[in-house]
Amino acid sequence: MTSHQLAQLNIALPIEPLTSPRLAGFVAALDEINALADAAPGFVWRLQTEDGDATAVRAFDDDRLIVNMSVWTSLDALADYAYRSGHVRVLRRRKEWFEAMGEAYQVLWWVPAGQLPTMADAEQRLTHLRTHGPTEYAFTFRTPFPAPAGAAPASAAPASAAPAAPTAQDDWFCPA
């Protein structure tokens, strides 16, 4: 068991309301993609309403934005789901459904294992990333940071060993 897990937030601005015919493909894919995430190795939790997704969650003082927030056991587990699973098929269509964002729309950060992030925390992390760039507090796939040092399992490296920084891989970047 590790002392930290990876939280992620991504936001999107639909080009039209989710009820429009133009967004029908995205809406139709939600259940499948959410089920894929739920079953993915390393998946811990995702933000959702009673409807099973988070499209009704409002954040950033903009009712048009939709959010996706989840927790994973590791950066690799999230990357495998996001960029090496059936999720890629939907990700490639992002430009059909969402406005291009002029600033960061995804942020990653470490949370203590078992702690769920709040929307307020996620907003703060994305704002920090937009203001300061990637740091240990808020980072990206392209510039990842290792989990904070903490209570490591007995079989782990000695406390004096510095944690290895994750290395971004070429297939971790949005294919859209």
BELBELMO-V434821 format. One line per field, one symbol per residue. phi: phi as a letter, one per 30 degrees, with the letter a starting at -180 (. if undefined). Layout:
# BELBELMO-V434821
phi = ???
This chain:
# BELBELMO-V434821
phi = .cdbbccbbbbbcedbeeddedcedddddedddddddecdeidcabdacedjbcdcdcaihbdddcbbbabbdaddddddddbbbddeededceddcbddcdbebbbbacbeeiccdcdddddddddddddcidbddabbddbdbddedadcdedddeedddddddcdceddcedd
